[in-house]
């Protein structure tokens, strides 16, 4: 559930991300904005360093950092907006790898990604739509369905593929 700039999910959904949006017996809310904010508070130079590492091909190092510090998921929104193509491709590759290695924490990136679906650049909207599809949570289907009506045909295509990927995972 989204309220203002905060995304709340319940305890069961955090422990079992595949249940996000499907309902669980536990309804104790978690506030993921705390995770997002901590990466910014700790070190403002971290995002440029991660982006530079991605551009230079050190993706495995960055993946290990994210696996050991879930607060870094709060940087995904800024990284996906980087002007360097290799960085944006690196973010997508990282999220795809983390889907297998750290699926429990992928949802922490959702609050910083959702606002970017309204970004003025179609490439950012498309990249974010793709990443939300990689996250693969059925609770994101309504958001992805909205992207089927995006003004850019490439974004619409990516949204259709993302929806298809989520539906295949059953």
C-alpha positions in Angstrom: 0.0 0.0 0.0 1.4 3.4 -0.9 0.6 6.4 1.3 2.2 9.7 0.3 5.9 9.0 -0.4 6.0 5.9 1.8 5.4 2.4 0.8 4.0 0.1 3.4 3.9 -3.7 3.2 3.1 -6.2 5.9 5.5 -8.5 7.7 4.4 -11.5 5.8 5.0 -9.7 2.5 8.5 -8.7 3.5 9.4 -12.2 4.6 7.9 -13.7 1.4 8.1 -11.1 -1.4 6.2 -13.3 -3.7 3.1 -12.6 -1.5 3.3 -8.8 -1.9 -0.1 -7.5 -2.9 -1.7 -10.9 -2.4 -2.6 -10.6 1.2 -1.2 -12.4 4.2 -2.4 -13.2 7.7 0.1 -10.8 9.3 -0.9 -7.2 8.9 1.9 -5.5 10.9 3.1 -2.7 8.5 6.7 -2.0 7.7 8.0 1.3 6.5 10.5 0.9 3.7 11.3 4.6 3.5 13.7 4.1 6.5 15.7 1.7 4.3 15.7 4.2 1.4 16.8 7.2 3.5 19.6 5.5 5.3 21.8 5.1 2.2 21.5 8.9 1.5 22.2 9.9 5.1 25.3 7.7 5.4 27.3 8.8 2.4 26.4 11.2 -0.4 29.4 10.1 -2.4 28.2 6.5 -2.6 26.0 6.8 -5.7 28.7 8.3 -7.9 31.1 5.6 -6.8 28.7 2.8 -7.5 27.9 4.3 -10.9 31.6 4.6 -11.8 32.1 1.0 -10.8 29.2 -0.1 -12.9 30.5 1.9 -15.9 33.9 0.2 -15.5 32.5 -3.3 -15.3 32.8 -4.1 -11.6 29.2 -5.3 -11.4 30.0 -8.3 -9.2 31.5 -6.0 -6.6 28.3 -3.8 -6.6 26.1 -6.9 -6.4 28.0 -8.0 -3.3 27.6 -4.6 -1.7 23.8 -4.6 -2.3 23.6 -8.2 -0.9 25.3 -7.1 2.3 23.7 -3.7 2.7 20.0 -3.6 1.8 19.9 0.2 2.4 21.7 0.6 -1.0 18.4 -0.3 -2.8 17.4 3.3 -2.1 20.0 4.3 -4.7 18.5 2.3 -7.6 16.2 5.2 -8.6 19.1 7.6 -9.0 21.3 5.1 -10.7 18.7 4.2 -13.3 18.6 7.9 -14.3 22.3 8.1 -15.0 23.2 9.5 -18.4 25.7 6.7 -19.0 24.2 3.8 -20.9 26.6 1.3 -19.3 25.4 2.4 -15.8 21.7 1.9 -16.7 22.5 -1.5 -18.3 24.5 -2.3 -15.2 21.5 -1.4 -12.9 19.2 -3.7 -14.9 21.8 -6.6 -14.9 22.3 -6.1 -11.2 18.6 -6.2 -10.4 18.2 -9.3 -12.5 21.1 -11.0 -10.6 19.8 -9.9 -7.3 16.3 -11.3 -8.1 18.0 -14.7 -7.6 20.5 -13.8 -4.9 18.6 -11.3 -2.8 14.9 -11.4 -3.7 13.8 -10.6 -0.2 15.2 -7.1 -0.4 14.3 -6.2 -4.0 11.1 -4.6 -2.9 13.1 -1.9 -1.0 13.8 -0.3 -4.4 10.1 0.1 -5.3 9.4 3.4 -3.4 12.2 5.1 -5.3 11.3 3.6 -8.7 7.5 4.3 -8.7 7.8 8.1 -9.0 10.1 7.6 -12.0 7.2 6.1 -14.0 6.2 9.8 -14.6 9.7 10.8 -15.7 9.9 13.1 -18.7 12.4 10.8 -20.5 10.9 7.7 -22.0 14.1 5.8 -21.6 13.9 6.2 -17.8 10.2 5.2 -17.8 11.1 2.2 -19.9 14.1 1.1 -17.7 12.0 1.5 -14.6 9.1 -0.5 -16.1 11.6 -3.2 -17.0 13.1 -3.3 -13.5 9.6 -3.5 -11.9 9.0 -6.5 -14.2 12.2 -8.0 -13.0 11.2 -7.6 -9.4 8.3 -9.7 -10.4 5.8 -8.9 -7.7 2.2 -9.4 -8.7 1.3 -6.3 -6.6 3.0 -4.2 -9.2 0.7 -5.4 -12.0 -1.7 -2.4 -11.8 1.2 0.0 -12.1 2.6 -1.9 -15.1 -0.8 -2.1 -16.7 -1.0 1.7 -16.4 2.3 1.9 -18.4 0.6 0.1 -21.3 -1.0 3.5 -22.0 2.3 5.4 -22.0 2.7 7.9 -24.8 5.9 6.2 -25.9 5.5 2.9 -27.9 8.8 1.4 -26.5 7.6 1.9 -22.9 4.3 0.2 -23.8 6.1 -2.7 -25.3 8.4 -3.0 -22.2 5.3 -2.9 -20.0 3.6 -5.7 -21.9 6.8 -7.8 -21.6 7.1 -7.1 -17.9 3.5 -8.1 -17.3 4.0 -11.3 -19.3 7.1 -12.1 -17.3 5.3 -11.7 -14.0 2.3 -13.7 -15.2 4.6 -16.6 -16.3 6.1 -17.0 -12.9 2.9 -18.2 -11.1 
